Amino acid sequence: MTSYIKLSIAAVLLLLSIKANSSPGGISQEQTLVLAANQVPQQIKKHRPGHVYVLFEGTPLLKKYEGLFLKKDTITNLKKFTDSLGYGINGYRILFSNKGSVDSVWQFNPDYKLTDKAVNLGLNKLQLFTYNDRTEITDQFILDYSSKLKGKTTDLWGLFRQYYVYTYADKEKYSVRNLWILSIGIDDYGGDVFRYCESDATAYDAFFTKQFLNYQGYFKDEQIRRYLLLGSHATKDSILSVLNTIASRASVNDYFIFNFSGRTWLFDDSFKAFSTNKDSSKFSTYFFPYDVVYDDEIKNRNPSDATDASRNLISLKSLQEYIQLIPCVNQLFISEAGPSEKFKTEFVKTMMQNSPELASLLNINRVIIVPNRFGLDELIGTGMGPIAYYLTHLDSSRNIYDIFSNNHKSAEIAYLLKSEEYKKPPSNNNDYFSVFFERAFLQQYREIFGEAKPKRRGLDLGGTDVKSIKAFSGNRHALVIGTDNYKAKEWDKLENPVYDAKEIAEVLKNYYEYEVTLLTDPPMDSIYRYFSYYYQNLKEDDQFIIYIAGHGDFDEGFLDDGFIVCTDSKSPEADPLRNTYIQHTKLKKMINKMPAKQVLVLLDICHGGVFDETVLGKTRDNPASSITNRNVLELLKDKSQYVTRKVLSSVGKESAFDGRAGKHSPFAAYLLKILNARGGAEGIVTLSDIYALLQKASLNETETLKISPHLAGFGQNDPQSEFILIPVEKK
């Protein structure tokens, strides 16, 4: 796996460690121990905390140390504790109090580097921050901990005595909804100058902020992330940087608002500009950031910039590629920059990746407001663009965020906006803009064409209906492995495999009821022990998922095989026969012998595709086929009779990308997006669905978001088989 940026990811509070009940290698238990005041290290004492806890993972049999360096759950001698059990110290949590109440909490890793902060906002809310090794904030959000605890306790002292304060699933479920706004406005394009783009962008920013504070906000500025890029601040790098920031820090239940007020135009593949005597269907829309000027032709604003000016544009396709990584379900897009009559259609199709089926799977509640034809700079007499005027003059008693509702309120907002247009239409244009609701469109699409899987049709996917199918009556197991650190200096430290593995593990556990074993930086022998454990304990009707992220290797010569690099693997020079690696051929044989009828292997490693030997040159049959429109219960019964041995890898023979630190590898990001959608409107997730979406994503790849997914069967796999994930009903 190729590392993209070398940064250390913050060891966040949500650190997840899920153990099998009788896993190999002994029993380990997470505990939060109190550190006696006279034992606090100087690195922590200088902060003058009120209380200090030690996060310990190790033997549960601590009573035998009573009187030596422990008194009940209090460490009375840190040096002796460290000498005996220091391997199990995962961090220190320090609490500050005010008048008997928890005021704030800081958390440090074992090297005393700050990783997290929590601030008590009152009203049963905590503001949480995570940091990287340079003490830069990498994430922040507000947690409604009373909803998480469901009345068990609202005592923060008790909450912070727990080993896990929150998990990834808690963040998605109990975080207070935030607002993320990116509003872009550019007036000056050299010879081409607008009057109201920058003021429109400012008006959007103010309007959505005010509406959020009036109808949505608890804590005002703490919940709003505003990015207003005007004029010279709206460069290509700045725009894409903000999108990356939002993608890495936003939550599923947040709002994302995007506006671009400026110039766009159509170009073909050779960057020849569109003209009225040409077929617009062969041209694509490009957004003009501040980097370029336009005077009959595009030029770099900076005369010393020797870059081809076309490379400083942002294509609609590229914009979609960045936006698709933003996890927010509720997304609103506004642009008055329509360069042609095809702008609305192209915008909608691009945002949906030209596939209603894939858009349905991702289940994004996307609303798009754009001109039906050409965009205008001003609605005469208003000093604003028409859409900007209609939106910002919405009846102040109405909540614009109702546009995301799944009931009549969204239609009412659209009606009110169109009513403003009828009152004050653009000259000679009484149907200037449209409000496009993606979910409503997809529902109509399913009803008309019937090409997507029917929504359950009364099937209780979490209950007795599925359990009546023998192949789905067993348990669901997952072994999730992520490796960041390697002893051999030839293998670079990676930033994201452990981070990816933890979130994959938690989604499988919380959303699909898998019993998960998570291994981080495990040595080779430990991995083999777990495979042996599952071989001895799995039953025929169980489902088993294996996820592995980290470095991979491939020897094209004597060994002619692929390998998984373990944390204790030696360099290829020191171990030419790869005895300290896990060989693909050997791994396939072990997995093929697993008692479970349904087994899925997910590999996010370099050269992962060579797990399927046909990648080396042989042909194979179609690895994935779409599911026909049929009763879901019949589908499950049909597919359950076949033995499933499938492997899905992020790449074929080539190197895999680690991704930006703390932002998931491209493969893991897409996989999490699919799993979090829980099958969208259809209610089940098939491997074919996952593969189809990854294939679609690979068509949009850049050098920083590169995947080339490979899917194949192996061993006893039946060509008619399908691996199906059944989500838990939301509560």
N, C-alpha and C positions, 0 to 999 in steps of 0.2 A: 504494500500500500504506500503510495507516494504522499508524503506530508506536504501540505500546501503552505501553511504559515506556522512557524515554530513559536508557539506560545504555550504556557501552562494553563490548563483549564482549572477554574476554581473548584475546590472540594466543597460542594454545596451541601446545605442542610439536608437535602433530600436524599443523600447517599443511601442507596438501596442495597440490601444484602438479604436475599431470600434463600433459605436453606431447605434442603430435603429433610423430612422428618427423621430419617435414619440414614443420612448420607455417609459416604465413606470418609475415612480420615478423622473420625472423632466428632464429638458434638461441640458446637460453638454457640455462644449466646452473647447478644448485645446487652450491655448494661450501662447505666449512667451512675457513676460513683461520685460521691462528694469528696473534695480535696480539702483537708484541714487547712485553716488559715495560715498556720506557721509553715506549711509545706508548699505554698504557692511559688512557682519559679519567678525570678526577677523579671523575665521577659513579659510576664503577665501582671505581676504585682505593681509595676509602674503605672498601670491603668487604673489602679485603686478600685478593683471590683468588690461588690458586696458578697458574692458567692462564686465559687469556681467548681465546675463539674468536669469529670474526666469521662470521655466517651471510650468505653472499653469493649472489645470484642475478643472473647476467648473462653476459657474454661468457666462453666457455671458453678464449679465447686470451690467457691472462695472461702467457705467457712474454715477450711483447714489452715488458712493464713490468719485467722482471728488471733489477735495479740501480737503477731509478728510485725505486720505493717498495715493491718486492717482492724477497724472497730466497727462491726456491723457493715454498713455501706460507705464508711468513711475511710479514706486513705490517710493513715497517720504518719507514714514514712514513704515519701515519693521515691527516694533513691532505691530503697529496698524493693518497693513495688516494681519499679522500672527494671531493676536487675533480674527480678524473677519473672515478671509478666509484661515487660515493656513492649514486647512485640505486638501486644494487643491494644495499645493506646492509639486510637484513631483521631483524637483531637481533644481540645479543651473548650469548654463553654463557660463564659463568664457573664454574670448577671449584675446589673446595676438597678438599685431600687430607690424609690422616693416615697416616704411616708408609708412604708410597708407594702407598696405595690411595685411590681416589676415595671421599670421604666424603659430599659433597653437591654439587649443581649448581643454579645459578640462571640463569634466562634473562630478558633484557630486550628490549623493542622498541627501534627506532631512537631513540626519545625517552627511553631509559633508564628506562622504567617496567617494574616487575617483572611478568612474565606467567606464569612457571612456576618450580617448584622440584622437584628430585628428591633423595630421601634414600636412601642405600644401607642397606638393612636386613640385609644379609648373606643367605646361603642363595640367592644369585642372584635376589634380589627388590629392586625399587625402589618406594618410595612416591612417588607423583607428585601434585603439586598444580597447579591452574591458578587464576589470579587475574584479576579485572576491574580497571578503571582506578582503583578506589578501594581496591585491594589487599585485596579481600575474596575468600575462597576460593570458587570457583564449581564446582570438581570435585576429587575426590581418589580415588585407587585405588592398588592394589598391582599392579605388573607383574612377571610371571615372565619376565625377559628371557632366561634360558637356553632356555626353550621357544621363544621367538620366534626366537632365533638358531640353534636346532637344532644345537648343537655346533660351529658355525663358530668362535665365540669366546665366552668368558665374561669377556673383558677389558673393564671399563667404560671404560677410556681409549679403546679402539677404538670402542665403542658411541657415546660422546659426540663422537667426531670425525665421525660420520655426520651428514648434514644433518637427516634425520628420525630422531628417537629412537624414536618410535612413531607409529602411525596410528590412526584410528578403528577399523579392522578389528582391529589388534593389541590394542586395549583390549578389544574384545568377545571375542577369542579367547584372549588370554594373561593377562588380568587375574586375580588371585587372587580367588576367590569371596568376596564380602562379604555380611553380613547386615544387612538394614534392618528394624527393628521399629517399628511404630506401635501402641502399646497404650493404649487410652482407657478410663478408669473414672470414673464419676460416681455418687455415692450420693445426694446431696441435691438433690431437685427441688422444694423448698418443702414443700407439703403431701404430696408423694409422696416417701418416703425409702426407699432400699434400704440393706442392711447390708454387702454383700460385693462390690459392683461395683469399688470402688477397690482392694480387696485382691486381687481376682481379676486385675485388670489388672497389678498389681505382680507377682503370681505368674507370669503369662504371660511378662512381661519377663525375670524371673530365670530361668525354666525354659528358654526358647529360647536365652538367652545362654549358660547353663551347658552345654546340649547342644551348641551350636556350638563352644564352647571345647574340649569333650571330644572331639569327633569331626571338626570341620571346620577349626579355626583354626590358622594358622601364627603370627600375630603379635598375637593377643588383641585388645586394644582398637583397634588400627589397622584391623581388619576388621569391626568391629561399630558400627553406627550405631543408637543406641537413642533413641526418642522416647516417653517415658512421660508422658502427659497425664492428670493426676488433678484432679478437682474443678474449682476455679476456673481451672486452667490449660487445661482442655479446652473452650475457646470455639470457635465456628465458624471464626473467622479463624485460630486456632492450628492446628486440624485440617487445614484446606485448605492452609495455608501449609506444613505438614510434607509433605503429599502432593505439593505443587509442588516442594519441595526434593528429595524422593526421585525424582520424575520426571526432574528435571534432572541428577541426579548418579549414579543407579544404573546398573549395566551389565546387559546381557542375561543373563549367567550368574550374577548375584547372587540371593540369596533375599529375598523380601518377605513379611513376616508382618504381618497386620492383625487387631486385635481391638477390638471395641467392647463394653464392659460398661456398660450404662446403660438408659435408657428409649427405647422406640420406640412409635409408634402409627400407626394407619391414618387417612388423610384422603382425601376426594375432591377433585376439581379446585377446588371452592369452599372447601376447607379445613373442611368439616364432618366432625366426628369419626365414626369407625365405632362402631356399636353392634350388639349381637348380633342384632337383628331386621332387619339390613340385609344386602345382598348384598356380601360382601367383595371380589368380583372387580372392583367399581367403585372400590375404594379402593387407595391406594398407601402403602407404608411410609415413614415419616420418622424420622430419628434426632434425638434431643434433645441438643444440646450444652449447655454450662453456661449459655449466654445466656438460657435459658428455664426457667421453673418450671411445674409442672403440678398443678392442684388443680381437677379437673373441667373445666378449660379451660386452654389454654396462655396464658402471660403472659410478658412480658419480665422477667427477674430484676431489671434496673435500672429502677426506676419512672420515671426521667427519659428512658428510651429510648422515643421516640415511634414507632419503627419497628413496622410490623405484625409481631406476634410470629411469625407463620407464616414470615416471611422469614428468621428466625434459625434455622429448622430446616434439616436437611440431608436431602434426599430420597435414597432409594436410587438413583434414576436419576442424581442429581447426583454422588453418591459414585462411581458407576461411571464417570461422565465423567472425573473426575479420575484414577481408578485406571487407566483404559485408556491413559493417557500414560506409565505406569510401564513401563520396558522389560524388567524382570525376567521371565524365562520361568517360573521357579518361584515361585508365589504361593500363600499359605495365608491363608484368611479364616476367622475364628472370631467368632461372636457368640451370646450366650445371650439376646439381647434380642428374641426372637420374640414379636410381639404377637398372632399369630393362627395358625390351622392352615395358612394359605397362605404363611407366611414363607419356608420352605425353597424352595418352588417359585418364589416371586417373586424371591428372592435369586439363585437359580441362573439363571433366565431373564434377569434384568437384567444380571448379570455377563457373560452370553454375548450380550448385545445382542439377545435374542429371535431369534437366528438361528444354528442349528448350522452352516450353511454358512460364515458369516463367522467364527465362532469357530474353525472348522477351518482357515481360511486364516491366522488370526493365530497359531495353534499355541502358545497359552499352556498351560503345565502347571499348571493351577489346581486347588487342592483347597479344598473348602468344608466346614466343620464347623459345623452349626447344628441347633437343635432341629427335630424333625419337626412339632411343634405349638407350644404356648406355651412360652416360656422361663421358667426358675425362678431365683430369687435364691439359693436354698440347697439343696444336697443334705443332708438332715437329719443333723445330728450332725457335719458336716465343716467348717462355717464357710466353705464355698466353693460356687459354682455347680456343678451336676453336670458340665458339660463341662470346666470349669476343674479340677475334682478329678480326673477321669479322665485328662486330658492330663498334668497335672503329677505324677501318680502312676504314669506309665508306668515299666515295669521299667527301672532305670537302666542296665542292660547293653544296652538297645536305643537306637538312634539315631533320634530323631523325624524327622530329615531324610531318612531312607529313605522317608518318605511320598511323596517326589517321584520315586522311582526308577521305571523303566519295566518292572520285573520283579516277581517275587513278593514282594519286600520291602515294597512299598507296601501290598499286601493284608495282609501280616502285621501291619503297624502298625495298620491299621484293625481287624483281628481282635482285637488286644490291647486296643485302646481299648474296643471293644464288650464284651470279656471283663470289663473293669473295671466296666462298667455292669451286667452280669449278676451280678457279685459284690455290688454295692451299688446296686440300682436306685432311682430316685426312687419315691416312694410311688404305687402304682397305675399305674405307667408303665414297662413293661419294654422299650419301644422309644422312648426319649426323643430320641435324636439320630441323625443320619446323617453318614457321611463320603462326600462326593460327589467323584469323580475325573472331571474334565472330559474328559481325553484318552480315558479308557476309555469314557465315554458317547458321545463322538463316533465312536469306532471301531465301537461297537455300532450307532449311528445309520446309519453308512455301510453296514454289513453288512445291516441290516434294510430300509432304505428305498432304498438305492442312489441317493440324490439328489445325492451329491457325485461329483466326478470320481474314477475309480479310480486307485489309487496305482500309476502307471507300468506295472504288469503286465509287468515284465521289460524295459521300455524303457530303454535306456542314453541318458539325455538329454544326457549330456556327451560321448557318443562317436559311433560310426559310424552308429547308427540315425538320429539327427537329421541328420547330415551327408549321409545318402543322399537327403534331401529337398532339392532344389535351392535352394529359397528360404531354407533355413537353413544352406546350405553356405558362405556368405560370412562376412565379418567383422562384428563388432558395434562400432558407433561411437557416441559420445555427445559432444555439445557442451553443456557445463554452464556457465551464466553466473549470477553473483550480483553485485549492485551495492548497496553500503551508502552510498557517498559521492557527493555531487552538487555540482558547482560552482555551480549556480544556487541562491541562498539560498531560493528559493520551494519547492525540493524538500528536505524534511527528511532528515537522516541517518537511515538505518534500522539496526537492530541485528542482524538475523538473516539477510538474504539470502546473504551470503558464507559464513556459518557453515552455513546449509542447503545451499548449493551444494557446499561441500567434502565434506560427509558423503554427499550424494547421489552425487557423483562417485566417492567411494571405495567405496561399496556396489556401484555398477554395475561398477567395475573388479574388485573382489575377489570378489564373489559371483556376478557374471553375465558376467565376462570381456569387458567392453566396453573398447575403446581410447578413453580419455577425454581430452578437451581441456577444461581448467578455466580460465575467464576470470573474474577478480575485478576489479570496478570498471573494465571495459574501455570505451574511447571508442567512439563509433558506428562510425568507420571500421574499427577493429580487428574488430568483430563482422561487418561486411560482408565483410572480407577472409577471415575463417574460413568464412563461407557460400560464398564463391567457391572456397575451397580444397576444401571438401567436394563442391561441384558438379563439380570437375575430377577428384576422386579416388575418390568412391564408386562401387561396382559394383552391378549390378542385384540381386544376391543378398545384399547387405549389409543390416543393420538399422541404423537411425539414430534416435537419441533427441536431442531438443533440450529442455533444461530452462532456464527463465529465471525468476529471482526478483529483485524490486526494485519500483520505482515504475512504475505504468502510468497512462495518461491517456486521456481520451475527450472528443472534441469533438462535441457534439450538433448543432452549427449547420452552418456552411458546409462543413466537411471531412467530417462525418458518419462518423467512423472512430475506431478505437482506436489507441493508440501505446504503444511501449515507451520509457520514459525512460532515457537513457544517462547515464553519469557526466558527460559534457560537454554534455548538452542544455541549451539556454538556457531561460529562463522562458517560459511561454506568451505573456506580454505582449511580450517581446523577439523571439519567434519565432512569430508567429500562424499561420504556414503549417506549422509543425512540421518544418522542414527539418533540424533537428538531432535529430529523434526517428526511431525506426524505425516506420514505418506498417504496421499490420496487413495491409492489402491488398497492399502491396508485399512484405511478408514471406511471405505465403501464396503469392504467385506464384513467389518464389524457391524456397521449400521444395517446392512442387508439381513443380518442374522437376528436383529432385534425382534422380539415376539410381537410387537405392535403391528397391526395390519397397515396403519397409515403413518408414514414417516416423511417429514419434510426437512431438508437441509438448506439453510440460508447462509451463503458465504459472502462476506464483504471483505475480501482479501485480494491481493494482486494475483493474477493468473487463476482466479477461482474457477473459471469456466473449464479448465483442463481436468477438473474433477470428472467431467464427462469426456472420455477419451476421444469421442467423435469430433471434438473441437480440433484435434490434431490432424484432421483431414478427411475422416469418413463422413458419410451422409447419415442423416437420421430423419425420422418422421416428424411431422408437425408437433411441437411440444405443447401447444396450448390451443384449445378451440373454444369458441364462444358457447355459452349455454343458451339453449333454446327457451322460448317462452313456455314454461310449463309449471305445474304445481310444484312448489319448493319441496314438499314432503316426498313427492315422487322422485324428484331429482336426487335427494339425499339417499333414498332407498336404492335407486339405480346405481349410484356411484359407490355406495358402501360395500358392494359385493366384490370390488376389485382391490387387489393389493397395490398400495401406493408407496413408491420409493422415488421421490422427486428431489432434485437439487436446483436451486435458483441462486445464481451468482451475480455480483454487480458488474463483472467484466468477463471476457473470454480469456484469451492468452495475455492480454496487455496488463499494464499496471492499473491499480485502482487508486482513486483520489481519496485522501483522508478528509479533505474539506477544511474550512476555516475553523480555527480553534473555538470550541464551545458552540459550534453551529451545525453539528452533525455532518457525517459524510453524505454525499449526494444520495447514495443508495439508502442509507438509514433515514434520511429526511423524507424521501418519497414513501418508504415503507411505513414510517410512523404516521404520515398523513393519511395513508390508506386505512391503516388499522384504527386510527382515531375516528375515522368517519363511520366505522362499524357497519359497513355494507351500504351506507346511504339509505335510500328509500327502499332498497330490496331486502335489507336485513341479514344478508350473509355475505361473506367475503370468500371468493374462490381464488386459488392460485392462478387460474387463467386471468381473472380480473387484475390481480397484482402485476402479472407479467405484461398484460396489455397496456396498463398505465405506465409501467417502466419503459416499455418500448416507445410509447408516445413521448415520454419525457426525454428519451435519448435522442429524439429527432430535434429537440430544442437545445441540446447541450452546447456549452461553451467550454473553453479550456479550464474553467474553474468549477464547472458543474457537470462533470463528465461521467456518464455511465454507459455501458453497452451490455445490457442484461442478457443472461444466457439461462435457458430453462431446459432441463432434460430429465428423463427417467433413467434409473440404473437398477441393477440387480433384478429382483423379482417383479419389478414394476409392470403393471398391466397398462398397455397403451390407452385403454378406455378410462383409466382411473383419474380421479380429481381430488386434490386436498382442499377441504372446506373448513373455514373457521366460522364458528357460530358465536356471535357476540352475546354478552349478558344484557338483559333488558335494563335500560336506564331506570334508576330509582329516584 
